[in-house]
């Protein structure tokens, strides 16, 4: 799956039942816990 998101897009806190891998093609991905 490929996502193209606008600048400063935020995904609300959530969880996944399985391990996932992410590859960033361009820009920055910040991940926070809690």
Backbone as a ProteinNet text record, in pm:
[ID]
protein_1_A
[PRIMARY]
XXXXXXXXXXXXXXXXXXXXXXXXXXXXXXXXXX
[TERTIARY]
85.1	0	90.8	55.3	130.7	36.7	82.4	2.6	73.3	-2.4	49.9	-32	34.1	-35.4	5.9	-85.5	-51.3	46	116.4	208.7	137.9	208.5	159.5	37.3	16	-96.8	-74.6	-179	-169.1	-264.6	-215.3	-298.2	-323.1	-449.7	-477.4	-417.6	-392.6	-337.6	-422.7	-354.7	-421.9	-318.4	-360.4	-267.5	-297.9	-200.6	-213.5	-186	-260.2	-246.8	-123.1	-65.5	50.8	162.8	285.1	401.2	389.5	426.5	423.7	557.3	592.8	714.9	674.8	746.1	716.9	843.9	831.6	940.9	900.3	979.2	950	1024.8	950.4	1012.1	1061.7	993.5	1031.1	974.7	1049.2	1000.6	1041.3	965.7	997.3	875.3	896.6	790.2	828.5	744.8	765.6	664.6	711.1	624.2	633.7	518.1	515.1	435.2	468.8	396.7	327.9	200.8	131.9	61.2
-115.2	0	123	222.3	347.5	461.9	548.9	664.2	792.3	888.6	1023.1	1115.8	1174.1	1254.8	1401	1493.8	1635.9	1671.9	1785	1827.8	1838.5	1800.5	1808.6	1721.8	1619.4	1528.4	1449.7	1431.5	1357	1238.7	1125.9	1007.2	994	986	977.7	850.9	852.8	734.9	611.1	502.3	375	264.1	139.2	27	-75.6	-164.1	-271.3	-403.4	-503.4	-634.1	-710.5	-669.5	-739.7	-639.8	-690.2	-608.1	-554.9	-429.4	-369.3	-302.8	-295.9	-229.3	-110.7	1.4	122.7	167	202.7	260.3	400.8	501.1	640.3	671.5	707.6	737.7	881.5	972.6	1113.1	1182.1	1275.2	1348	1280.6	1309.1	1261.6	1196.4	1088.2	1022.3	1027.8	1090.7	1095.7	1003.1	918.9	823.9	849.8	860.1	880.8	771.1	742.7	642.1	712.6	675.7	728.4	849.7
0	0	0	-77.9	-81.5	-45.8	43.3	85.2	45	-3.8	-26.9	61.3	161	260.7	249.1	280.2	275.4	388.1	374.5	480.7	615.9	721.7	860.6	887.3	806.7	827.4	956	1034.4	1161	1159.2	1205.2	1222.5	1371.6	1415.2	1558.3	1620.2	1751.8	1818.9	1792.1	1763.6	1738.4	1755.7	1737.8	1750.8	1642.7	1621	1523.2	1594.1	1558.9	1624	1576.3	1464.2	1408.9	1380.6	1370.2	1338.4	1196	1175.5	1042.4	1014.2	887.3	842.8	756.1	772	696.1	624.9	498.1	421.4	380	417.3	381.8	252.7	147.4	18.5	10.5	79.5	76.4	199.9	256.2	372.7	502.4	608	742.1	804.1	875.6	951.5	1098.5	1180	1324.8	1390.1	1480	1548.5	1697.6	1763.5	1907.7	1975.5	2098.3	2176.3	2292.5	2317.6	2434	2408.8
[MASK]
++++++++++++++++++++++++++++++++++

